[in-house]
Amino acid sequence: MTVDIVTPERLVFSGPASQVQLPGWEGQFCALEAHELNLALLRGGVVKAADQHLVVGRGFAEITGDKATILVDHCEAAGTVSATDAQAQYAEAEADIAGTAFGTSERQQAIEKMELAQARMAQ
């Protein structure tokens, strides 16, 4: 299958892969070649396709039998941020969450920041 990973700024990755692992809203899932048509909501996490490991923000994945198109708000190569920096980002996000009210945009931004920090620490 062909995997395309796109942010608002650019096409980050385009290439062949026999499978792609994605951070779905309900947890990690894998799409293989000849996968049924699927549209999935993605959380911040790690996408693995071919030899690529990419930390992504929230977005969507459209999967057809021969193509996976992944649209995300952020994408970086895994390992770009050090574990120490990722831990500091996680602690900062945790403090931001504790200091904001439920349902606010500030809290949502802090949760998204935490998702990216977790993905960065996992690599």
C-alpha positions in Angstrom: 0.0 0.0 0.0 1.0 3.6 -0.4 1.2 5.7 2.8 0.9 9.5 2.7 1.4 11.5 5.9 0.3 15.1 5.5 0.4 18.2 7.8 -1.1 21.6 7.0 2.3 22.7 5.9 3.6 19.8 3.8 3.7 16.2 2.7 5.9 14.6 5.3 6.1 11.1 4.0 5.0 9.3 0.9 6.0 5.7 0.2 5.2 2.0 0.1 4.5 -0.1 3.2 3.0 -3.5 3.8 1.3 -2.1 6.9 0.9 1.1 8.9 0.5 1.3 12.7 -1.6 4.2 13.9 -2.6 5.8 17.2 -6.4 5.5 17.0 -8.7 7.2 19.4 -9.5 3.9 21.1 -5.8 2.7 21.0 -3.2 1.6 18.5 -4.4 -0.3 15.4 -2.7 -1.6 12.3 -3.9 -1.4 8.7 -2.6 -3.9 6.2 -2.6 -4.1 2.4 -6.1 -4.8 1.0 -7.7 -3.3 4.2 -11.3 -2.4 4.0 -12.3 1.2 3.6 -11.9 2.9 7.0 -11.9 6.5 8.3 -10.4 6.8 11.7 -9.9 9.6 14.2 -6.3 9.7 15.5 -4.8 10.9 18.8 -1.3 12.2 19.2 1.1 9.2 19.1 3.5 7.3 16.9 2.9 6.2 13.3 5.0 3.3 12.0 5.1 2.7 8.3 7.9 1.0 6.4 11.1 2.0 8.3 9.6 5.3 9.5 8.7 6.1 13.1 6.9 9.4 13.3 5.4 11.3 16.3 2.1 12.8 15.1 -0.5 15.1 16.6 -4.2 14.6 16.3 -5.9 14.0 12.9 -7.6 11.5 10.7 -6.6 8.5 8.6 -8.4 7.4 5.5 -7.6 3.8 4.6 -8.5 2.1 1.4 -7.3 -1.2 0.0 -4.2 0.2 -1.5 -3.6 3.6 0.2 -3.5 5.1 3.7 -3.8 8.9 3.8 -2.9 10.3 7.2 -3.8 14.0 7.9 -2.4 15.3 11.1 -1.8 18.7 12.7 1.9 17.9 13.6 4.5 15.4 12.5 8.2 14.9 13.5 10.7 12.1 13.2 10.8 10.0 16.4 13.8 10.8 18.5 13.9 14.5 17.4 13.1 15.5 21.0 15.3 14.1 23.8 13.7 12.0 26.5 14.6 14.6 29.1 12.9 17.4 27.1 9.9 15.1 26.5 9.6 14.4 30.3 9.8 18.2 31.0 7.0 18.8 28.4 4.9 16.1 30.0 5.3 17.6 33.5 4.4 21.0 32.1 1.3 19.7 30.3 0.3 17.9 33.5 0.6 21.1 35.5 -1.4 22.9 32.8 -4.2 20.3 33.0 -4.3 20.6 36.8 -4.7 24.4 36.5 -7.5 24.5 33.9 -11.2 23.8 34.1 -13.0 20.9 32.3 -14.3 21.7 28.9 -12.0 24.7 28.2 -9.8 25.1 25.1 -6.8 25.6 27.3 -7.4 22.2 29.0 -7.8 20.5 25.6 -4.5 22.1 24.3 -2.7 20.8 27.4 -4.1 17.3 26.8 -2.9 17.4 23.2 0.5 18.6 24.5 0.6 15.7 26.9 -0.2 13.2 24.1 2.8 14.4 22.1 5.1 14.3 25.1 4.0 10.7 25.8 4.7 9.7 22.2 8.1 11.4 22.4 9.0 9.6 25.6 8.0 6.2 24.1 10.6 6.5 21.4 
